[in-house]
Amino acid sequence: MGRLLRRIGAGIVALGLLGGGAFWFLTRPDPWPAAHWEGLPAPDLARGEQLFWAGGCVSCHAAPGAEGDAKLTLAGGLALKSPFGTFHVPNISPDPDAGIGAWTLAQFGDAMTRGVGAQGEHLYPSFPYGSYARMTAGDANDLWGYLKTLPASDHVAAPHDLPFPFNIRLALGGWKLLFLTDAPRTAVDTSDPEIARGQYLVEGPGHCGECHTPRNALGGFEPDRWLAGAANPEGEGRIPNITPGSKSIGGWSASDIATYLETGFTPDFDSAGGSMVDVQQNIARLPASDRAAIAAYLKAVPARE
């Protein structure tokens, strides 16, 4: 009997090790192969700047309270409170020590599109790589080139303040297995080049769904409620529904939406408020054709109430 129990125990241990190994394999950090970042041309800095504004980099990575040109110093430091703890936004300036100036294009691109840090670690999806996953290698190359032209800062951001079990990065591999995808978020008529461009901007670098789409208990999007409005991640009020079924902007024309994104004024001459002020100011720097494309996409997505 003793020998049988030992064999059963050994079998349970072996199964546990096998299961743990399988979990690790399926959820390990998964950067792109090195070839993904090879052979790219010199960065197009003008296009990189457009991606910078489309992605709203200054909204999170500028030092709290920075104004004007000071926003271009991406020193980090903003504290983002969430149900999972407080995330402290890092320095992404070209400083080689406090920032990301010593990173390679591959390290930057893998962080942007695969959620893998410079040391091969999982990154938390408070950094919206779940949306940036739709960006191409060329996009990352152009944005990386532009970021390196900005001022450096030696400010060292505080580490994240997360309780157990959210401070265990290994679990992020499971989150990615469930939710990280570069597939379209919703079906629209992409045979229309304007709508296709709008889908890329909204679902990709613009990462609009990160705030405007409700999430489940694990922090993943509720796919059948894309852009239907959600609880404010900062804790007060709600982020509005921006589909055609919205009671607030559902009746706006595409021209109304594009004008709002350019000027900050609604058709009723109200103005953008809260965190949308920064978003609107960023989008206002894009070409008019991009604002029109965003508007066309928002009128094309399924209506949600």
ABEGO torsion letter per residue (X at the ends): XAAAAAAAAAAAAAAAAAAAAAAAAAABBBBBBAAAABGBBBBBAAAAAAAAAAAGAAAAABBBGBBEAAAABBAEGBBBBBAAEBBBBBBABABAAABAAABBAAAAAAAAAAGBBAAGBBBBAABBAAAAAABBAAAAAAAAAAAAABBBBABBBBBBBBBOAAABAAAAAAAAAAABBABBABBBBAABAAAAAAAAAAABAAGAAAAABBBBAAGBBBAAABGAEBBBAAGBEBBBBABAABAAAAABBAAAAAAAAAAGBBAAGBBBBEAAAAAAAAAAABBAAAAAAAAAAAAABBBBX
